[in-house]
């Protein structure tokens, strides 16, 4: 994380601010980056490369655990492209009756973690615990926490996650707020769009870099292309959005703004087009064009209405690069087309015209990877209620 030294305090900290710093900001805490299935490896690599203050990085069911201080975890929310959200662990204890649970909840200094005007969303999951009634757990906890966080004014929405497993309770605060794949760039999207964190992970896995040419010939509303443009411009994934932690007592706005200013100095706005996006759906393409009009860094995307099977990549760029595809399947494909034949034709097109290109292609059935006749390594992931695959490889030639 870039140093925040040099920021001057506007005034001497109050006694409460000193407590927050001593008990929350200055301490090392446990955090958990929640990841969709298939994205943990990407997230683990991101965390390892992000900051030396991030320690004990460990993949676990549902995501990746790590330890660091709160300011670095805020920086992680800003900088990570693959997680769905980041949680801050604030307590872990055993409770096999409501009396013990209430005692433990009362011992937590809630006012040091959450703002006084919190509108608290409590999510409870219980598994093989004596306190198995999630509604009763929420009711008891809310009755203790809310009176300590009530002040007038506009409410700040915050989420507390309570997990009980074999009488062991784990309490976490949602740092992120809205899911992290919501980058704050698109104003409108097509129905069931590809999530940005999935596109980010596929791009990273296929080897896309700042210098790579990208072909996105089934772009829809442009998720792959926008993520690629952010990578090439060196823009942190969370730069254009806000986070739940920005309302926490331990959050220091001046330090976070300084980090964003330092990141902005590293933005690299290229003038030449290295991202070629196209689709046969003009309405979907118009959503990408709207985003391009609103953000200068997206001007490197060349968008046009074209059928994938009509594209000749050597007419657009002399360089070989990465081609990513999110072909239609299910209802998007329509009932009259044979899906195996469709993906077979995609494979033939790639083999004929994209020789030497690295490829990342999404498909819903493992057999479709073989139908394309390409040397693809399947990367399984979960999206929109479906188990899917991203085939990663290189077209021979």
Beta strands, then each sheet from edge to edge (+ up, - down):
strand 1: 28-34
strand 2: 55-60
strand 3: 63-69
strand 4: 85-94
strand 5: 118-127
strand 6: 156-165
strand 7: 168-174
strand 8: 214-216
strand 9: 275-279
strand 10: 301-305
strand 11: 322-326
strand 12: 358-363
strand 13: 376-383
strand 14: 386-394
sheet 1: 2+ 3- 1+ 4- 7+ 6- 5-
sheet 2: 10+ 9+ 8+ 11+ 12+ 14- 13+
end
